[in-house]
């Protein structure tokens, strides 16, 4: 199946005489990886996928993992094989490589901001079961003008993040009534996601915020039901709030995504042991300079990893990554620990997995130190 997005009138021209060799080949050890390069450890990844699916199954809740965390169709296909009902994407264009790879159920967990986005969504809906969020009547008008096949629509509820979404049942009902004037648009339910709670460090405080968000969503469901409007699905939740989202009895599906990887920011949260997923995502980096002997300089900086939630950790070594430049990472050793040698490979744990993935073309999958697969990060850069 070919979708229109692959057609370019002015494609980027790559050099034909010179080319960048592959970072590594299948069967080689990860020590052979040309750095910086993004890695995923398969034992931890598979454990995380199975652990999450088991948790949602036990709670009787569907799993619709967020693909914005990884932008990698191979990961979504593994999640669906394990039992996920589909995926979330945050942008319409981001969804297209997933459809082309065989994912057939996609929720755009965001609003659209123009008729052009609605037109692209209409094209997407011809190839996969698709849903989208709204929080304003104009968005409904754009969808109605563009879409000629049945489309499920969620009204987004502001549960406390104060980003997108309407604030109460009356506002939801007004949008539902607007949807009902268009035969091809069907009110599917509420999106009730609270992103800020995912990164609250205290388990108790995180639970309190998640409980308030769920209570707000539950109150709207009750109010809609009293007015004869059935809310079939309530979707939301995330990796950091999962233990509370599954207990609340209001979410019918959860959108956790980062659990497949984890990152340095999520590791700083306080969890009960059963809700702590394993670290599977790493950035391989090499020592490129020892400076004057007081520091270590790595070849991975701002163009290789996101630092919006903090600098990366260095896996398994008494070293601290203290500063990120465009192409360099400055590292110091703790308490007289020996410096790594020039050319030595270190594994970094990115501070924020989602935007880090968007900086790379491929994800090198390894097990027991040996490369098993190389997965294209096919949705990288698709942020329209």
RABELVEN-V525806 format. One record per helix or strand of 2 or more residues. SS is the DSSP state (2 for helix, 1 for strand). FROM is the first residue (numbers start at 1). LEN is the number of residues. If there is no record, write none. Layout:
# RABELVEN-V525806
SS:FROM:LEN, SS:FROM:LEN
This chain:
# RABELVEN-V525806
2:4:3, 2:30:3, 1:37:5, 2:42:18, 1:62:5, 2:67:3, 2:73:10, 1:86:4, 2:92:9, 1:105:4, 2:115:11, 1:129:6, 2:137:10, 1:151:7, 2:169:11, 1:185:7, 2:196:4, 2:203:24, 1:233:4, 2:242:4, 1:253:2, 2:258:3, 2:264:4, 2:273:3, 1:281:9, 1:296:3, 1:313:2, 1:319:6, 1:329:5, 1:345:5, 2:353:5, 1:362:6, 1:370:7
